[in-house]
Amino acid sequence: MKNGPAPYDKQAASYDRAWRRYIARTLGFLKATISFRSSDKILDIACGTGEFERLILREHPDQQVIGIDISENMLNFARGKCSPYPNAAFLKADASALPFPDQTFDLVVSANSLHYFDKPSISLAEMRRVLLPAGSLVILDWCKDYLVCRCFDFCFRRIERGYQSCYTQRELQRLLDAAGFAIQSTRKIKLGSIFWGHIIAVATPKA
């Protein structure tokens, strides 16, 4: 998923505070966008401090949610944050080798993290593997179609440990198609910034 958890292990204690507005905008948008049933089992890839889980469980306290991340420190904050909810679980795992049986989840989400995946094709194929045939995948990430994102992508590849690449809308569509997904929708959006852009994609496993 990332080239080692060390940077996020060090940031865990201050992450929610430092990125408060960004987290609220992106994860609030994601939560408002997805739909699920109370019986659905949800997997969050690269869950960080568990803020998405907290948002879900605050309104749906009985929802089954599992978050994975490669940073144990981030997971510890997630476990503490969601400790009132015994139906939430957090595991240390890599997106390219998910520790779950085939066809386990109704919904798989990944927010603000695809640009760190060193094996995006394998990770997406793993997400398809663990999805039920009628399940859905939702990806929210930076969009390289925007000039500022392209500039940051150029810089981050050179200065930030673990950073891999963000993708254009077309590139993400190709990745999803190659991983065995039927794309339901993709769209580019700006969440609170006239410069910075995201892309959200919804896909289902191909038959």
C-alpha atoms as an extended CHARMM CRD file, in Angstrom:
* protein
*
       207  EXT
         1         1  MET       CA              0.0000000000        0.0000000000        0.0000000000  PROA      1               0.0000000000
         2         2  LYS       CA              2.7580000000        2.3610000000        0.9960000000  PROA      2               0.0000000000
         3         3  ASN       CA              6.4990000000        2.0440000000        1.2300000000  PROA      3               0.0000000000
         4         4  GLY       CA              6.4920000000        1.4600000000        4.9570000000  PROA      4               0.0000000000
         5         5  PRO       CA              4.1890000000        2.8560000000        7.6580000000  PROA      5               0.0000000000
         6         6  ALA       CA              6.7840000000        5.0580000000        9.3820000000  PROA      6               0.0000000000
         7         7  PRO       CA              5.5930000000        8.4930000000        8.1370000000  PROA      7               0.0000000000
         8         8  TYR       CA              2.0170000000        7.8470000000        9.2030000000  PROA      8               0.0000000000
         9         9  ASP       CA              3.0730000000        6.1830000000       12.4370000000  PROA      9               0.0000000000
        10        10  LYS       CA              4.7600000000        9.4730000000       13.3320000000  PROA      10              0.0000000000
        11        11  GLN       CA              1.7920000000       11.5970000000       12.2050000000  PROA      11              0.0000000000
        12        12  ALA       CA             -0.9030000000        9.5530000000       13.9250000000  PROA      12              0.0000000000
        13        13  ALA       CA             -1.1960000000       11.6510000000       17.0840000000  PROA      13              0.0000000000
        14        14  SER       CA             -1.6170000000       14.9260000000       15.1940000000  PROA      14              0.0000000000
        15        15  TYR       CA             -3.2520000000       13.6920000000       11.9910000000  PROA      15              0.0000000000
        16        16  ASP       CA             -6.9010000000       14.4590000000       12.8100000000  PROA      16              0.0000000000
        17        17  ARG       CA             -6.0450000000       17.9200000000       14.0910000000  PROA      17              0.0000000000
        18        18  ALA       CA             -3.6770000000       18.8450000000       11.2600000000  PROA      18              0.0000000000
        19        19  TRP       CA             -6.0360000000       17.6910000000        8.5160000000  PROA      19              0.0000000000
        20        20  ARG       CA             -9.3420000000       18.4350000000       10.2390000000  PROA      20              0.0000000000
        21        21  ARG       CA            -10.9650000000       20.4920000000        7.4500000000  PROA      21              0.0000000000
        22        22  TYR       CA             -9.7180000000       18.2390000000        4.6700000000  PROA      22              0.0000000000
        23        23  ILE       CA            -10.9390000000       15.1170000000        6.4630000000  PROA      23              0.0000000000
        24        24  ALA       CA            -14.3370000000       16.6610000000        7.1750000000  PROA      24              0.0000000000
        25        25  ARG       CA            -14.8400000000       17.7200000000        3.5630000000  PROA      25              0.0000000000
        26        26  THR       CA            -13.6680000000       14.5640000000        1.8380000000  PROA      26              0.0000000000
        27        27  LEU       CA            -15.0550000000       11.9460000000        4.2080000000  PROA      27              0.0000000000
        28        28  GLY       CA            -18.2600000000       13.8970000000        4.7460000000  PROA      28              0.0000000000
        29        29  PHE       CA            -18.7200000000       13.9270000000        0.9710000000  PROA      29              0.0000000000
        30        30  LEU       CA            -17.9400000000       10.2150000000        0.7400000000  PROA      30              0.0000000000
        31        31  LYS       CA            -20.4150000000        9.3320000000        3.4710000000  PROA      31              0.0000000000
        32        32  ALA       CA            -23.1350000000       11.3980000000        1.7900000000  PROA      32              0.0000000000
        33        33  THR       CA            -22.4100000000        9.7480000000       -1.5720000000  PROA      33              0.0000000000
        34        34  ILE       CA            -22.4830000000        6.0570000000       -0.6970000000  PROA      34              0.0000000000
        35        35  SER       CA            -25.5630000000        4.0060000000        0.0100000000  PROA      35              0.0000000000
        36        36  PHE       CA            -25.7600000000        0.8120000000        2.0230000000  PROA      36              0.0000000000
        37        37  ARG       CA            -28.1450000000       -1.3710000000        3.9720000000  PROA      37              0.0000000000
        38        38  SER       CA            -27.9610000000       -2.0620000000        7.6880000000  PROA      38              0.0000000000
        39        39  SER       CA            -27.0720000000       -5.6730000000        6.9040000000  PROA      39              0.0000000000
        40        40  ASP       CA            -24.1340000000       -4.7390000000        4.6560000000  PROA      40              0.0000000000
        41        41  LYS       CA            -20.5690000000       -5.5000000000        5.6300000000  PROA      41              0.0000000000
        42        42  ILE       CA            -18.2290000000       -2.6020000000        4.7940000000  PROA      42              0.0000000000
        43        43  LEU       CA            -14.4620000000       -2.6420000000        4.2730000000  PROA      43              0.0000000000
        44        44  ASP       CA            -12.4490000000        0.5930000000        4.4040000000  PROA      44              0.0000000000
        45        45  ILE       CA             -9.0430000000        0.3560000000        2.7130000000  PROA      45              0.0000000000
        46        46  ALA       CA             -6.3440000000        2.5680000000        4.3010000000  PROA      46              0.0000000000
        47        47  CYS       CA             -8.6890000000        3.6880000000        7.0610000000  PROA      47              0.0000000000
        48        48  GLY       CA             -6.1510000000        5.8180000000        8.9320000000  PROA      48              0.0000000000
        49        49  THR       CA             -7.4980000000        7.0210000000       12.2790000000  PROA      49              0.0000000000
        50        50  GLY       CA            -10.9690000000        5.5810000000       11.6230000000  PROA      50              0.0000000000
        51        51  GLU       CA            -12.7820000000        8.8620000000       10.9890000000  PROA      51              0.0000000000
        52        52  PHE       CA            -14.8930000000        7.3930000000        8.2000000000  PROA      52              0.0000000000
        53        53  GLU       CA            -15.9190000000        4.5660000000       10.5020000000  PROA      53              0.0000000000
        54        54  ARG       CA            -16.8210000000        7.0570000000       13.2220000000  PROA      54              0.0000000000
        55        55  LEU       CA            -19.0150000000        9.0140000000       10.8040000000  PROA      55              0.0000000000
        56        56  ILE       CA            -20.8320000000        5.8490000000        9.7370000000  PROA      56              0.0000000000
        57        57  LEU       CA            -21.2390000000        4.3950000000       13.2130000000  PROA      57              0.0000000000
        58        58  ARG       CA            -22.4530000000        7.6210000000       14.7600000000  PROA      58              0.0000000000
        59        59  GLU       CA            -25.6030000000        7.3170000000       12.6380000000  PROA      59              0.0000000000
        60        60  HSD       CA            -25.6300000000        3.5240000000       12.1640000000  PROA      60              0.0000000000
        61        61  PRO       CA            -24.2100000000        2.0980000000       15.4040000000  PROA      61              0.0000000000
        62        62  ASP       CA            -24.9110000000       -1.5260000000       14.4410000000  PROA      62              0.0000000000
        63        63  GLN       CA            -23.2130000000       -1.4000000000       11.0300000000  PROA      63              0.0000000000
        64        64  GLN       CA            -20.5100000000       -4.0020000000       10.4320000000  PROA      64              0.0000000000
        65        65  VAL       CA            -17.3470000000       -2.1150000000        9.4600000000  PROA      65              0.0000000000
        66        66  ILE       CA            -13.7480000000       -3.2630000000        9.1050000000  PROA      66              0.0000000000
        67        67  GLY       CA            -10.8950000000       -0.8510000000        8.4940000000  PROA      67              0.0000000000
        68        68  ILE       CA             -7.4090000000       -1.8290000000        7.3950000000  PROA      68              0.0000000000
        69        69  ASP       CA             -4.1960000000        0.1850000000        7.3370000000  PROA      69              0.0000000000
        70        70  ILE       CA             -0.4640000000       -0.5350000000        7.4550000000  PROA      70              0.0000000000
        71        71  SER       CA              0.1760000000        1.9770000000       10.2470000000  PROA      71              0.0000000000
        72        72  GLU       CA             -0.3230000000        0.4120000000       13.6700000000  PROA      72              0.0000000000
        73        73  ASN       CA             -0.3090000000        3.8230000000       15.3460000000  PROA      73              0.0000000000
        74        74  MET       CA             -3.1120000000        5.0750000000       13.1010000000  PROA      74              0.0000000000
        75        75  LEU       CA             -5.0570000000        1.8930000000       13.8120000000  PROA      75              0.0000000000
        76        76  ASN       CA             -4.6640000000        2.3910000000       17.5510000000  PROA      76              0.0000000000
        77        77  PHE       CA             -6.3190000000        5.7970000000       17.2610000000  PROA      77              0.0000000000
        78        78  ALA       CA             -9.0660000000        4.2540000000       15.1420000000  PROA      78              0.0000000000
        79        79  ARG       CA             -9.6840000000        1.5440000000       17.7360000000  PROA      79              0.0000000000
        80        80  GLY       CA             -9.9030000000        4.1190000000       20.5160000000  PROA      80              0.0000000000
        81        81  LYS       CA            -12.2010000000        6.3730000000       18.5090000000  PROA      81              0.0000000000
        82        82  CYS       CA            -14.5980000000        3.5280000000       17.7080000000  PROA      82              0.0000000000
        83        83  SER       CA            -14.2960000000        1.5940000000       20.9750000000  PROA      83              0.0000000000
        84        84  PRO       CA            -18.0150000000        2.0290000000       21.8090000000  PROA      84              0.0000000000
        85        85  TYR       CA            -18.8850000000       -0.0460000000       18.7360000000  PROA      85              0.0000000000
        86        86  PRO       CA            -18.0200000000       -3.7530000000       19.0770000000  PROA      86              0.0000000000
        87        87  ASN       CA            -19.0870000000       -4.3450000000       15.4650000000  PROA      87              0.0000000000
        88        88  ALA       CA            -16.1630000000       -2.2050000000       14.2080000000  PROA      88              0.0000000000
        89        89  ALA       CA            -12.7790000000       -3.8710000000       13.7530000000  PROA      89              0.0000000000
        90        90  PHE       CA             -9.3870000000       -2.5560000000       12.6610000000  PROA      90              0.0000000000
        91        91  LEU       CA             -6.6260000000       -4.7390000000       11.2360000000  PROA      91              0.0000000000
        92        92  LYS       CA             -3.0800000000       -4.1360000000       10.0970000000  PROA      92              0.0000000000
        93        93  ALA       CA             -3.0060000000       -5.2550000000        6.4700000000  PROA      93              0.0000000000
        94        94  ASP       CA             -1.8420000000       -4.2280000000        3.0220000000  PROA      94              0.0000000000
        95        95  ALA       CA             -4.2940000000       -3.4960000000        0.2170000000  PROA      95              0.0000000000
        96        96  SER       CA             -2.3460000000       -5.7570000000       -2.1330000000  PROA      96              0.0000000000
        97        97  ALA       CA             -2.8710000000       -8.8000000000        0.1380000000  PROA      97              0.0000000000
        98        98  LEU       CA             -6.2300000000       -8.5170000000        1.8760000000  PROA      98              0.0000000000
        99        99  PRO       CA             -6.6210000000      -11.0780000000        4.6940000000  PROA      99              0.0000000000
       100       100  PHE       CA            -10.2240000000      -11.9660000000        3.8810000000  PROA      100             0.0000000000
       101       101  PRO       CA            -11.9480000000      -14.7910000000        2.0070000000  PROA      101             0.0000000000
       102       102  ASP       CA            -13.3950000000      -14.2690000000       -1.4540000000  PROA      102             0.0000000000
       103       103  GLN       CA            -16.7700000000      -12.5030000000       -1.6310000000  PROA      103             0.0000000000
       104       104  THR       CA            -16.8560000000      -11.2260000000        1.9430000000  PROA      104             0.0000000000
       105       105  PHE       CA            -18.0150000000       -7.5990000000        1.6620000000  PROA      105             0.0000000000
       106       106  ASP       CA            -21.0060000000       -5.7380000000        0.2790000000  PROA      106             0.0000000000
       107       107  LEU       CA            -19.1640000000       -2.4350000000        0.0330000000  PROA      107             0.0000000000
       108       108  VAL       CA            -15.4660000000       -1.5800000000       -0.2480000000  PROA      108             0.0000000000
       109       109  VAL       CA            -14.3490000000        2.0430000000        0.0410000000  PROA      109             0.0000000000
       110       110  SER       CA            -10.9750000000        3.7360000000       -0.2440000000  PROA      110             0.0000000000
       111       111  ALA       CA            -10.5740000000        7.4690000000        0.3540000000  PROA      111             0.0000000000
       112       112  ASN       CA             -7.5340000000        9.7130000000       -0.1070000000  PROA      112             0.0000000000
       113       113  SER       CA             -5.1720000000        6.7750000000       -0.3950000000  PROA      113             0.0000000000
       114       114  LEU       CA             -4.9130000000        5.3270000000       -3.9180000000  PROA      114             0.0000000000
       115       115  HSD       CA             -2.0080000000        7.6850000000       -4.6650000000  PROA      115             0.0000000000
       116       116  TYR       CA              0.0520000000        5.7800000000       -2.0720000000  PROA      116             0.0000000000
       117       117  PHE       CA             -0.5950000000        2.2850000000       -3.4460000000  PROA      117             0.0000000000
       118       118  ASP       CA              2.6140000000        0.8780000000       -4.9020000000  PROA      118             0.0000000000
       119       119  LYS       CA              0.6680000000       -1.9380000000       -6.6000000000  PROA      119             0.0000000000
       120       120  PRO       CA             -2.6330000000       -0.3100000000       -7.6180000000  PROA      120             0.0000000000
       121       121  SER       CA             -3.5810000000       -3.0060000000      -10.1300000000  PROA      121             0.0000000000
       122       122  ILE       CA             -3.0510000000       -5.7980000000       -7.5990000000  PROA      122             0.0000000000
       123       123  SER       CA             -4.8070000000       -3.8390000000       -4.8470000000  PROA      123             0.0000000000
       124       124  LEU       CA             -7.8540000000       -3.1890000000       -7.0150000000  PROA      124             0.0000000000
       125       125  ALA       CA             -7.9500000000       -6.8560000000       -8.0330000000  PROA      125             0.0000000000
       126       126  GLU       CA             -7.8950000000       -7.7600000000       -4.3330000000  PROA      126             0.0000000000
       127       127  MET       CA            -10.8070000000       -5.4080000000       -3.6850000000  PROA      127             0.0000000000
       128       128  ARG       CA            -12.7430000000       -7.1360000000       -6.4400000000  PROA      128             0.0000000000
       129       129  ARG       CA            -11.8920000000      -10.5420000000       -4.9810000000  PROA      129             0.0000000000
       130       130  VAL       CA            -13.3280000000       -9.7410000000       -1.5530000000  PROA      130             0.0000000000
       131       131  LEU       CA            -16.4820000000       -8.0920000000       -2.9180000000  PROA      131             0.0000000000
       132       132  LEU       CA            -19.6980000000      -10.0090000000       -3.2320000000  PROA      132             0.0000000000
       133       133  PRO       CA            -20.9600000000      -10.3330000000       -6.8460000000  PROA      133             0.0000000000
       134       134  ALA       CA            -23.6030000000       -7.6720000000       -6.1670000000  PROA      134             0.0000000000
       135       135  GLY       CA            -21.2230000000       -5.5090000000       -4.1140000000  PROA      135             0.0000000000
       136       136  SER       CA            -19.8230000000       -2.0710000000       -4.8820000000  PROA      136             0.0000000000
       137       137  LEU       CA            -16.4430000000       -0.3650000000       -4.7870000000  PROA      137             0.0000000000
       138       138  VAL       CA            -16.1410000000        3.3830000000       -4.1670000000  PROA      138             0.0000000000
       139       139  ILE       CA            -12.8130000000        5.1300000000       -4.7360000000  PROA      139             0.0000000000
       140       140  LEU       CA            -12.2610000000        8.7790000000       -3.7740000000  PROA      140             0.0000000000
       141       141  ASP       CA             -8.8520000000       10.2340000000       -4.5280000000  PROA      141             0.0000000000
       142       142  TRP       CA             -6.9010000000       13.1610000000       -5.9490000000  PROA      142             0.0000000000
       143       143  CYS       CA             -7.4730000000       13.7880000000       -9.6460000000  PROA      143             0.0000000000
       144       144  LYS       CA             -4.5260000000       14.4260000000      -11.9320000000  PROA      144             0.0000000000
       145       145  ASP       CA             -6.7530000000       16.1550000000      -14.4710000000  PROA      145             0.0000000000
       146       146  TYR       CA             -6.3870000000       19.3050000000      -12.3310000000  PROA      146             0.0000000000
       147       147  LEU       CA             -3.2380000000       21.4060000000      -12.7960000000  PROA      147             0.0000000000
       148       148  VAL       CA             -2.5090000000       21.7900000000       -9.0790000000  PROA      148             0.0000000000
       149       149  CYS       CA             -2.7720000000       18.0380000000       -8.5720000000  PROA      149             0.0000000000
       150       150  ARG       CA             -0.3420000000       17.4780000000      -11.4390000000  PROA      150             0.0000000000
       151       151  CYS       CA              2.1180000000       19.9020000000       -9.8330000000  PROA      151             0.0000000000
       152       152  PHE       CA              1.8300000000       18.2370000000       -6.4300000000  PROA      152             0.0000000000
       153       153  ASP       CA              2.1180000000       14.8250000000       -8.0410000000  PROA      153             0.0000000000
       154       154  PHE       CA              5.3870000000       15.8900000000       -9.7130000000  PROA      154             0.0000000000
       155       155  CYS       CA              6.7940000000       17.1960000000       -6.4090000000  PROA      155             0.0000000000
       156       156  PHE       CA              5.5430000000       14.4520000000       -4.0970000000  PROA      156             0.0000000000
       157       157  ARG       CA              7.0600000000       11.6990000000       -6.2290000000  PROA      157             0.0000000000
       158       158  ARG       CA             10.4380000000       13.2440000000       -5.4570000000  PROA      158             0.0000000000
       159       159  ILE       CA             10.1060000000       14.3550000000       -1.8330000000  PROA      159             0.0000000000
       160       160  GLU       CA              7.4940000000       12.2750000000        0.0060000000  PROA      160             0.0000000000
       161       161  ARG       CA              8.3230000000        8.7790000000        1.0980000000  PROA      161             0.0000000000
       162       162  GLY       CA              5.7440000000        6.2670000000       -0.0420000000  PROA      162             0.0000000000
       163       163  TYR       CA              3.9650000000        8.5250000000       -2.5000000000  PROA      163             0.0000000000
       164       164  GLN       CA              3.3260000000        6.8000000000       -5.8480000000  PROA      164             0.0000000000
       165       165  SER       CA              0.9680000000        8.6370000000       -8.2060000000  PROA      165             0.0000000000
       166       166  CYS       CA             -2.4430000000       10.1530000000       -8.5370000000  PROA      166             0.0000000000
       167       167  TYR       CA             -4.4700000000        9.4430000000      -11.6770000000  PROA      167             0.0000000000
       168       168  THR       CA             -6.5690000000       11.1420000000      -14.3030000000  PROA      168             0.0000000000
       169       169  GLN       CA            -10.1850000000       10.1320000000      -14.6780000000  PROA      169             0.0000000000
       170       170  ARG       CA             -9.3150000000        8.0840000000      -17.7630000000  PROA      170             0.0000000000
       171       171  GLU       CA             -6.3690000000        6.3790000000      -16.0570000000  PROA      171             0.0000000000
       172       172  LEU       CA             -8.5030000000        5.3740000000      -13.0850000000  PROA      172             0.0000000000
       173       173  GLN       CA            -11.1810000000        4.0250000000      -15.3970000000  PROA      173             0.0000000000
       174       174  ARG       CA             -8.5610000000        1.8970000000      -17.1710000000  PROA      174             0.0000000000
       175       175  LEU       CA             -7.2210000000        0.5780000000      -13.8630000000  PROA      175             0.0000000000
       176       176  LEU       CA            -10.7020000000       -0.3840000000      -12.6970000000  PROA      176             0.0000000000
       177       177  ASP       CA            -11.5650000000       -2.0560000000      -15.9980000000  PROA      177             0.0000000000
       178       178  ALA       CA             -8.3260000000       -4.0630000000      -16.0030000000  PROA      178             0.0000000000
       179       179  ALA       CA             -8.9850000000       -5.1910000000      -12.4180000000  PROA      179             0.0000000000
       180       180  GLY       CA            -12.3280000000       -6.6930000000      -13.4060000000  PROA      180             0.0000000000
       181       181  PHE       CA            -14.7370000000       -3.9040000000      -12.5210000000  PROA      181             0.0000000000
       182       182  ALA       CA            -17.7090000000       -2.5770000000      -14.4330000000  PROA      182             0.0000000000
       183       183  ILE       CA            -17.6950000000        1.1860000000      -13.9340000000  PROA      183             0.0000000000
       184       184  GLN       CA            -21.0190000000        2.6140000000      -12.8140000000  PROA      184             0.0000000000
       185       185  SER       CA            -19.9330000000        6.2460000000      -12.6220000000  PROA      185             0.0000000000
       186       186  THR       CA            -16.9050000000        8.5090000000      -12.3630000000  PROA      186             0.0000000000
       187       187  ARG       CA            -16.8630000000       12.2410000000      -11.8540000000  PROA      187             0.0000000000
       188       188  LYS       CA            -14.4210000000       14.9930000000      -11.0460000000  PROA      188             0.0000000000
       189       189  ILE       CA            -15.1890000000       17.3030000000       -8.1400000000  PROA      189             0.0000000000
       190       190  LYS       CA            -13.7050000000       20.1580000000       -6.1280000000  PROA      190             0.0000000000
       191       191  LEU       CA            -14.2660000000       19.8430000000       -2.4020000000  PROA      191             0.0000000000
       192       192  GLY       CA            -13.7910000000       23.2400000000       -0.8110000000  PROA      192             0.0000000000
       193       193  SER       CA            -10.9940000000       24.4430000000       -3.1080000000  PROA      193             0.0000000000
       194       194  ILE       CA            -11.1350000000       26.1610000000       -6.4730000000  PROA      194             0.0000000000
       195       195  PHE       CA             -7.7730000000       24.6040000000       -7.3370000000  PROA      195             0.0000000000
       196       196  TRP       CA             -7.5430000000       21.1390000000       -5.7960000000  PROA      196             0.0000000000
       197       197  GLY       CA             -9.6080000000       18.3900000000       -7.3800000000  PROA      197             0.0000000000
       198       198  HSD       CA            -10.7790000000       14.8750000000       -6.6000000000  PROA      198             0.0000000000
       199       199  ILE       CA            -12.3070000000       12.0410000000       -8.5350000000  PROA      199             0.0000000000
       200       200  ILE       CA            -14.9250000000        9.6270000000       -7.2540000000  PROA      200             0.0000000000
       201       201  ALA       CA            -15.5510000000        6.3230000000       -8.9640000000  PROA      201             0.0000000000
       202       202  VAL       CA            -18.2360000000        3.7310000000       -8.2790000000  PROA      202             0.0000000000
       203       203  ALA       CA            -17.7870000000        0.2540000000       -9.7470000000  PROA      203             0.0000000000
       204       204  THR       CA            -19.1290000000       -3.2700000000       -9.4260000000  PROA      204             0.0000000000
       205       205  PRO       CA            -17.4880000000       -6.6390000000      -10.1170000000  PROA      205             0.0000000000
       206       206  LYS       CA            -17.8420000000       -7.8080000000      -13.7100000000  PROA      206             0.0000000000
       207       207  ALA       CA            -19.8640000000      -10.9710000000      -14.0760000000  PROA      207             0.0000000000
